[in-house]
Amino acid sequence: MIGKWLSSMFHRILNQTIETQSAQPNIDIHPFYGATVKIHGNNAIVSTHQGKEIQTFSRPDIEQINIHLFGYINALPNVQIELCSTGKSPLWVPIVAKNYHAFDIWLVDTPGFDPSQYRDILQNLEQVNEGEAKSLVLWIKKPVADCHFEEYQTDAFDFIEQGLWLDNLNALLPFSCYADLIKLPFIHSESTVTPNPDYRQMSYWVDDVVILNGLRINKVFFEGRGYLKKEPEPTHFPITTFYVTCTLGLEGEENGLAIERHLCRFLGEPYYRDHRASCWVSEWKKGRTSLKISLYQDATSHQYRHQVHISIEHDTDLTPYRQNDYIDQMNLEQAIDYKVLPGELRLDTFYTRNTDSLAAPTCLTAKLDTQSWAIWLDREKECVGITNQQDAILVDSSELAQIQIQRRYFRDNFIESAIILFDRSERGINQVSLSDDIGLNSEIPDALSQLLQIPVSVVEDRQYT
């Protein structure tokens, strides 16, 4: 009884503290960002940044509950609950979030959850030392099988270079264009949420299907290419990868080993195997197609998760889909200003994620090496381009209003410098990254500002410190 009273009192004091600080205008409490948690039936809803960012997590989706103790910030305990589920972003709930007491009740009511360790930690927070990070697993859901083996003798692996053979449907999912596949009667689809509200992306799947000579799974899926809402879906692009996530209901690594044994019966030993790393992998290759099974280690428990990730990927030549008439005809004798800058530039070039990924202009690649990149401004065509030796992006210069360079850190270790392009409404329209630390004394911010005649700022992103 006393324990419950202490816990209730603790939450009430913290909630009053956060409410008082959140009431001040434009104040975000790092790393809590004015977090508020609400409960709606089976859903926990966390909002931050004055309600600008909202994330919902359903209780039936919870597969693992972790607690992270990161010391104190502004005299408040930086203790966070993490809800995990395969295929979803984890939900982080700081215990000083407004209305946390409602989340506390909701969490403890999770079927199978034993709250004793959780309660003990909350009632002994004075033992959390400043600057000492500690993470614990509070609960792991027992795995429930969503796949199994059946007896099939098909020619599935004879077709692997053409696509994925569906044993029970006696049909092929070919490495063809989207327009061909979406005509198949057993294909389902839905629109998915994208980070940029101006874009759409479709997700496609086949339900209750047998693949790989006898593995029955709930679904196999593939992702469409992102595209502007005002434009038609670009279904002429090729499909390069089919994905499966499943579990046999076994503990961790046993799921991967069982599926590996099944595949070895038909494919022989994998050409690549690494069962020691945090990402457990076995991979087979046939021609330009690879079949890979993977397991991922949980960062908190250091045990392999129950889900096996299967991908069937074809090394399709995407060059024709990354051509651009403007870049193909571009030459430096045009009204183009450009600068070659130091650093190893990285672009997200996978066409389903970055619709602006193009082949690099040959007139500039000759001036570059692996440790340099270029940016150009074409005033006549009203465009800005960024390129390394292989890849480029183009943006409309009339939309580009400012650039922010984020020096990103994780646990006080520098990760990358992200160069983010913003439009006039302060919405990010594209970004690239450098492996180098663009410090305040770097030549890059001044060079970008002088060339483009727009503000360029440099900030530190230490939200995961």
C-alpha positions in Angstrom: 0.0 0.0 0.0 2.8 2.4 1.0 4.6 1.5 -2.3 1.6 2.4 -4.4 1.2 5.7 -2.5 4.9 6.6 -3.0 4.6 5.7 -6.7 1.5 7.8 -7.1 3.1 10.7 -5.2 6.2 10.5 -7.3 4.2 10.7 -10.6 2.1 13.6 -9.3 5.1 15.6 -8.4 6.8 15.0 -11.8 3.6 15.7 -13.7 3.2 19.0 -11.8 6.8 19.9 -12.6 6.5 19.2 -16.3 3.2 21.0 -16.5 4.7 24.1 -15.0 7.6 24.1 -17.4 5.6 23.2 -20.4 3.3 26.2 -19.7 6.1 28.5 -20.6 5.9 29.5 -24.4 8.3 27.9 -26.9 10.2 25.8 -24.3 11.2 22.2 -25.1 12.7 20.2 -22.3 15.5 18.2 -23.7 15.1 15.3 -24.3 11.5 15.2 -23.3 10.3 18.0 -25.6 7.2 18.8 -23.6 6.0 15.2 -23.9 2.4 14.4 -23.1 0.9 10.9 -23.1 -2.8 10.1 -23.5 -4.6 6.7 -23.4 -7.4 5.9 -25.7 -8.6 2.3 -25.2 -5.7 0.0 -26.3 -3.7 2.9 -27.7 -1.0 5.0 -26.0 -0.5 8.4 -27.7 2.6 10.5 -27.1 2.8 14.1 -28.4 5.9 16.3 -28.4 6.9 19.8 -29.6 3.6 21.3 -28.6 1.6 18.6 -30.3 3.4 18.9 -33.6 4.7 15.3 -33.5 2.3 12.6 -32.5 3.0 8.8 -32.2 0.4 6.1 -31.4 1.2 2.6 -30.2 -1.4 -0.2 -29.8 -1.1 -2.5 -26.8 -1.6 -5.7 -28.8 1.4 -4.7 -30.9 3.8 -4.7 -27.9 6.5 -7.4 -28.2 9.0 -6.0 -25.8 9.1 -3.5 -23.0 12.4 -1.9 -22.0 13.3 0.7 -19.4 16.2 3.1 -19.9 17.9 5.1 -17.2 20.0 8.0 -18.4 20.7 9.9 -15.2 19.2 13.4 -14.8 18.4 16.4 -17.0 17.4 19.7 -15.4 17.1 17.9 -12.1 14.5 15.6 -13.6 15.1 11.8 -13.9 15.8 10.9 -17.6 14.1 7.6 -17.4 12.2 6.3 -20.4 9.9 3.4 -21.2 10.4 1.9 -24.7 7.7 -0.2 -26.3 9.0 -2.3 -29.2 7.3 -4.1 -32.1 8.6 -5.6 -35.3 8.2 -3.3 -38.3 7.2 -0.3 -36.1 9.1 2.6 -34.7 9.5 2.1 -31.0 7.5 4.4 -28.7 9.5 6.2 -26.1 7.7 7.5 -23.0 9.6 9.6 -20.4 8.3 9.1 -16.9 8.1 12.9 -16.5 5.7 13.2 -19.4 2.5 15.0 -18.6 -0.3 12.5 -17.7 2.2 9.7 -17.2 0.1 8.2 -14.4 -2.5 7.2 -17.0 0.2 5.5 -19.0 1.5 3.7 -15.9 -1.9 2.1 -15.3 -2.3 1.2 -19.0 1.2 -0.4 -19.0 0.7 -2.5 -15.9 -2.5 -3.8 -17.4 -0.6 -5.3 -20.4 -1.5 -9.1 -20.4 1.4 -11.1 -19.0 3.4 -8.1 -17.8 4.9 -8.5 -14.2 5.2 -5.0 -12.8 7.4 -5.9 -9.8 10.7 -5.0 -11.4 9.3 -1.8 -13.0 7.8 -0.7 -9.6 11.0 -1.3 -7.8 13.0 0.8 -10.2 10.5 3.7 -10.0 10.6 3.7 -6.2 14.4 3.7 -6.1 15.3 6.4 -8.5 17.7 7.9 -6.1 20.0 5.1 -7.1 20.2 6.4 -10.7 23.6 8.2 -10.9 24.2 11.2 -13.0 25.8 10.3 -16.4 25.3 6.6 -15.9 23.3 4.9 -18.6 21.5 1.6 -17.8 18.9 -0.3 -19.9 16.8 -3.3 -18.8 14.3 -5.6 -20.4 11.1 -5.5 -18.4 9.0 -7.9 -20.5 9.2 -10.0 -23.7 6.1 -11.4 -25.4 6.3 -15.1 -25.9 6.7 -15.8 -29.7 3.6 -17.0 -31.5 4.2 -18.9 -34.8 3.0 -17.2 -37.9 4.6 -19.5 -40.4 5.2 -23.2 -40.8 6.6 -25.8 -43.2 4.5 -27.8 -45.6 5.3 -30.6 -48.0 5.8 -29.1 -51.5 7.9 -30.4 -54.3 8.1 -27.5 -56.8 10.6 -25.9 -59.1 10.6 -22.7 -57.0 14.3 -22.3 -57.1 14.5 -22.8 -60.8 12.6 -19.5 -61.2 14.5 -17.5 -58.6 16.3 -15.3 -61.2 12.9 -14.4 -62.7 11.0 -13.8 -59.5 9.5 -15.4 -56.5 7.5 -18.6 -57.2 4.3 -19.0 -55.1 4.0 -22.7 -54.5 0.3 -22.9 -53.5 -0.9 -20.5 -56.3 1.3 -22.0 -59.0 2.2 -18.5 -60.0 5.2 -16.2 -60.3 5.8 -12.8 -58.8 8.2 -11.6 -61.4 10.9 -9.0 -61.2 8.9 -6.9 -63.6 7.4 -3.4 -63.5 4.7 -2.5 -61.0 2.1 -2.1 -63.8 2.4 -5.9 -64.5 2.2 -7.1 -60.9 -0.7 -5.0 -59.8 -2.8 -6.6 -62.5 -2.5 -10.0 -60.8 -5.7 -11.0 -59.0 -4.1 -12.0 -55.7 -2.2 -8.7 -55.2 -3.5 -6.4 -52.4 -2.4 -2.7 -51.9 -2.8 0.3 -49.7 -1.4 3.8 -49.5 1.3 4.2 -46.7 2.2 7.3 -44.7 5.3 9.1 -45.9 7.5 11.6 -44.0 6.8 14.2 -46.6 3.0 15.0 -46.7 3.2 16.0 -50.4 4.2 12.5 -51.4 2.4 9.1 -51.5 3.7 5.6 -51.6 1.9 2.3 -52.1 2.6 -1.0 -50.3 1.7 -4.3 -52.1 1.4 -7.8 -50.7 0.1 -11.3 -51.2 -1.8 -13.0 -48.3 -1.5 -16.6 -47.0 1.1 -17.9 -49.4 3.6 -20.7 -49.7 7.1 -19.8 -50.9 10.6 -21.3 -51.1 9.4 -24.9 -51.5 7.1 -25.3 -48.6 7.3 -22.2 -46.2 3.8 -21.0 -45.6 3.7 -17.4 -44.4 1.1 -14.7 -43.7 2.2 -12.5 -46.4 5.0 -11.5 -48.8 5.2 -7.8 -49.6 7.0 -5.2 -51.8 7.1 -1.4 -51.6 6.1 1.0 -54.4 8.0 4.1 -55.4 7.3 7.4 -53.7 5.7 10.0 -55.9 4.1 13.5 -55.6 0.4 13.3 -54.9 -0.4 15.6 -57.8 1.2 13.1 -60.2 0.2 9.6 -61.3 1.9 6.6 -59.7 5.1 5.7 -61.7 4.2 2.1 -62.3 6.8 1.7 -65.1 9.6 1.2 -62.5 10.9 -2.3 -61.9 10.4 -4.3 -58.7 13.7 -5.4 -57.3 13.0 -6.9 -53.9 10.3 -9.0 -52.2 10.2 -9.1 -48.4 8.9 -11.5 -45.7 9.0 -11.2 -41.9 7.9 -14.3 -40.0 8.6 -16.5 -36.9 8.2 -20.2 -36.3 7.4 -19.5 -32.7 10.8 -20.6 -31.5 13.3 -18.7 -29.3 15.5 -16.2 -31.1 18.2 -17.8 -33.3 16.3 -21.1 -33.5 13.9 -19.6 -36.0 16.7 -18.6 -38.3 18.5 -21.9 -38.0 15.3 -23.9 -38.8 14.7 -21.8 -42.0 18.3 -22.1 -43.0 18.2 -25.9 -42.7 15.1 -25.9 -44.9 16.8 -23.8 -47.6 20.0 -25.8 -47.5 18.1 -28.9 -48.5 17.4 -27.3 -51.9 20.1 -24.6 -52.3 23.1 -26.2 -50.6 25.3 -24.2 -48.1 25.0 -20.4 -48.2 27.7 -18.6 -50.1 27.9 -16.1 -47.1 27.1 -16.8 -43.5 27.8 -14.7 -40.3 26.0 -15.9 -37.2 28.2 -14.0 -34.8 27.3 -10.3 -35.4 24.4 -8.2 -34.1 22.9 -8.8 -37.5 22.8 -12.6 -38.1 22.9 -13.4 -41.9 22.8 -16.4 -44.3 22.8 -15.6 -48.0 22.5 -17.6 -51.2 23.1 -16.2 -54.7 22.0 -17.4 -58.2 23.0 -15.2 -61.1 21.9 -11.7 -60.2 19.4 -12.7 -57.5 20.2 -13.1 -53.8 18.1 -14.8 -51.1 18.9 -13.6 -47.6 17.6 -14.5 -44.2 18.5 -12.2 -41.3 18.0 -11.9 -37.5 18.6 -8.7 -35.5 19.9 -8.6 -32.0 18.0 -6.6 -29.5 20.1 -3.7 -28.2 18.9 -4.0 -24.7 18.7 -7.8 -24.1 21.5 -8.6 -26.6 19.4 -11.6 -27.6 18.3 -12.2 -31.2 14.7 -11.2 -31.9 12.2 -13.9 -32.8 11.4 -12.6 -36.2 13.2 -13.8 -39.3 13.6 -11.3 -42.1 13.7 -12.8 -45.6 14.5 -10.8 -48.8 14.7 -11.9 -52.4 16.5 -9.3 -54.3 17.4 -8.9 -58.0 20.3 -6.8 -59.1 18.4 -4.8 -61.7 20.2 -2.3 -63.8 18.4 1.0 -62.8 20.5 3.3 -65.0 17.7 3.9 -67.6 15.4 4.9 -64.7 17.8 7.5 -63.3 18.5 9.4 -66.6 17.5 13.0 -66.9 17.5 15.0 -70.1 18.8 18.1 -68.4 21.7 16.3 -66.7 22.5 14.3 -69.9 22.8 17.5 -71.9 24.4 19.6 -69.2 27.8 21.2 -69.9 29.9 23.7 -67.9 29.8 26.3 -70.7 26.1 27.0 -69.8 25.2 29.7 -67.3 26.2 27.4 -64.5 28.1 28.3 -61.3 29.5 25.5 -59.3 31.9 24.7 -56.5 33.9 21.5 -55.7 34.0 20.9 -52.0 35.8 18.5 -49.7 34.2 15.4 -48.1 32.7 12.0 -48.8 29.1 12.8 -49.9 26.4 10.2 -49.4 23.0 10.2 -51.1 20.1 7.8 -50.6 19.9 6.5 -54.1 17.4 3.7 -53.7 14.6 4.7 -56.1 11.7 3.7 -53.9 12.9 6.1 -51.1 14.4 9.0 -52.9 12.5 10.0 -56.0 15.1 12.7 -56.9 18.0 10.3 -57.2 19.7 10.6 -60.6 22.8 9.6 -62.4 25.7 12.1 -61.9 26.5 14.7 -64.7 29.6 13.6 -66.5 30.8 17.2 -67.0 31.3 17.4 -63.2 32.3 13.9 -62.3 35.6 14.3 -64.0 36.5 17.0 -61.5 35.7 14.8 -58.5 37.2 11.9 -56.5 35.9 9.8 -53.6 36.7 12.6 -51.2 35.0 15.5 -53.0 31.6 16.6 -54.2 30.1 19.4 -56.1 27.1 21.8 -56.0 25.9 23.8 -58.9 23.4 26.6 -59.6 21.8 27.0 -63.0 20.0 30.4 -63.0 18.6 29.9 -66.5 16.9 26.6 -65.7 16.2 27.6 -62.1 17.7 24.5 -60.5 20.3 23.5 -57.9 22.2 20.2 -58.1 24.4 18.3 -55.7 26.5 15.4 -56.9 29.3 13.0 -56.1 31.0 10.7 -58.7 28.0 8.4 -59.2 24.8 10.1 -58.0 23.0 13.4 -58.0 19.9 15.2 -56.9 18.1 18.2 -58.4 15.9 20.8 -56.6 14.0 23.8 -57.9 16.1 26.9 -56.9 12.9 29.0 -56.6 11.7 26.7 -53.8 15.1 26.6 -51.9 15.1 29.2 -49.1 17.7 28.1 -46.6 20.1 25.3 -45.7 20.8 23.8 -42.3 23.9 21.7 -41.6 23.3 19.4 -38.7 26.3 17.9 -36.9 24.8 14.7 -35.6 26.0 12.9 -32.6 25.1 9.6 -30.8 26.3 9.1 -27.2 28.7 12.1 -27.8 30.2 10.4 -30.8 30.1 12.2 -34.1 28.0 10.3 -36.7 27.6 12.5 -39.8 26.9 16.0 -41.1 23.5 16.3 -42.7 22.9 19.0 -45.2 19.2 19.7 -45.2 17.5 21.8 -47.9 14.4 23.8 -46.7 11.7 25.6 -48.7 10.1 28.9 -47.8 7.6 27.2 -45.4 10.6 25.7 -43.5 9.8 22.2 -44.8 12.7 19.9 -45.7 12.7 19.1 -49.4 15.8 17.0 -49.6 19.0 16.2 -47.8 22.5 14.7 -48.3 25.1 13.7 -45.7 28.8 13.9 -45.3 30.9 11.5 -43.2 33.1 14.6 -42.3 32.3 16.9 -39.4 31.4 20.3 -40.8 32.5 22.4 -38.0 31.9 26.1 -37.6 35.3 26.8 -39.2 34.6 24.7 -42.3 34.7 26.4 -45.7 31.5 24.6 -46.7 28.8 26.9 -45.0 30.4 30.0 -46.5 30.8 28.4 -49.9 27.1 27.3 -50.0 25.9 30.7 -48.9 27.9 32.6 -51.4 26.9 30.4 -54.3 23.2 30.2 -53.6 22.7 33.5 -51.8 20.6 32.0 -49.1 21.1 31.6 -45.3 23.2 28.6 -44.2 23.2 27.7 -40.5 25.3 25.1 -38.6 23.7 23.4 -35.6 24.5 20.4 -33.4 22.0 17.6 -33.1 22.6 15.8 -29.8 19.1 14.5 -29.1 20.4 10.9 -28.7 23.3 11.9 -26.4 
